[in-house]
Amino acid sequence: AEPLFHFLYSSKWDETIPLFQIVCISGLLGPIVSILESILLAKGESSKFLYISIIRKILIVAVILTTYKYGIIYMIIGQIIVRLFDINLLAYYTNRILNYSIGQLIKDLTPYLLIAILIAFSILLEDKVISIILKEIELNEFLDALIRLLLSGCLSIILFFKIYKLTNTYGYKEFIIFLKDVLGDKFNHLQFIIKS
């Protein structure tokens, strides 16, 4: 978050970095909600989908009304709590339809969560080392942030392919099939990253 904000807005916006990080946590839960909603709709349970949507909107308004006086961080944390409640409610109905419990959902998502944490931790360490080196060089803020972003981006792509190839998860196999479909012949140019 720090090099991204320094690259886009400069260090004047540093106070917003923790807010951005908390919003990112909330954003990570979005795809889980979307998948569970899609299951309900695919099974013809639009009435349950509508019911959950109404409850979600009521909870969002209630959280805003109770947290606004404490500041924006509490409002964002409240939205994360609503999203977690939303996931539990959706999982409850999904379990009734498909016999797929919240425990099974957590079990299926855990390997991906652990891999994401490992990649994020590696990038955080790499960024700390790079920022120490760049302080010695004394680059301007924009160039410093750009170099940190580029190196972090490259490291994340390399770690993504390396770790997922080692773990050989179902998601990785699906991702490779997706890349082959989308890129066609150009996929062969990416093989050096995937095979190495």
C-alpha positions, 0 to 999 in steps of 0.5 A: 500500500505504501509504495502504491500511494507514494507512486500515485499520490505522494506521501501526503496521503500516508494517513489513508494507507491503513484505511486502504489496507482494511478496505482490501481485507473487505474486498478479499471476501467479495469473491466468496460472496459472489460464488455463494450467490451464484450457487443460489441463483443457479439452483433457482433460489432467487427468493432466498437471494432476495431475502439475503440481499434485503438483510444485507442492505439493512445490516449495512445501513445499521452499521453505518448509523452505529459506527459513523460517530466513531470514525471511518475505520470503525465504519469499514470494520463494520462493513467487514463484519457485515460481509462475514455475516453475509458469507455465513448466511449464504453458506447456510442456504448453500449447505441446505441446497448442496450439503456444502457447509461453511466448514467445507468452504473454509477447508477448501479455501484454507490452502489458497489463504495460506499461499496468499499469506506466504506470498504477501509475507515474502513481498513485505520482507522484500519490500523492506529490504528494497526500501532500506537499499533505496534509502541509501541511494536517495532517490526521489519519492516517485522513483523509489515507489516505482522501483518498489512496485515493479520489484514487488509485482515481479516477485509476486508473479514469480512466487505465485507460479512457483508456489502453486506449481509446487502445491499443485492445487486445483485452482492452479490447474484451472488457472493454467487451463484458463490462460491457455484458452485466453492466450492461445499460441501466446501461452507458449511464451509464458512457459518459461515462467511456469516450467522454471 
